[in-house]
Amino acid sequence: MGWPKINQIDQLSLSEKAKRIFAWKFFAGESFADWPGTENRKELYEVYKRVFNAVMDKKDGKLLF
């Protein structure tokens, strides 16, 4: 199946903040050290990890939505 399309990621009901954080690291390949927001690195990594796991669950058919 491969990685979900962008519109499938939108189906995960993520906050705009979570989408921006995930896109910054995953799609753009940027470092959280360069993140322009006020969030600290710990928060950024926690959000990224939750979104990544949700994407993987969606890809593997484990999510109900």
DAZI-V116142 format. One record per residue. NEAR is the number of other C-alpha atoms within 8 Angstrom. D_FIRST is the distance of its C-alpha to the first C-alpha in whole Angstrom. Layout:
# DAZI-V116142
near=[NEAR:NEAR]
d_first=[D_FIRST:D_FIRST]
This chain:
# DAZI-V116142
near=[4:4:5:11:6:6:7:8:9:8:8:9:5:9:6:6:6:11:10:8:11:13:9:11:12:8:7:7:7:9:8:8:5:6:7:4:4:4:6:6:8:6:8:11:8:8:11:12:8:8:12:9:8:10:11:8:10:10:11:6:7:7:7:4:4]
d_first=[0:4:7:8:10:14:15:12:14:17:17:17:21:22:25:26:27:24:22:24:24:21:20:24:22:19:18:22:23:26:28:29:33:32:31:34:34:36:34:34:32:31:30:28:26:26:25:22:21:21:19:16:17:16:13:11:13:11:7:9:10:14:15:17:17]
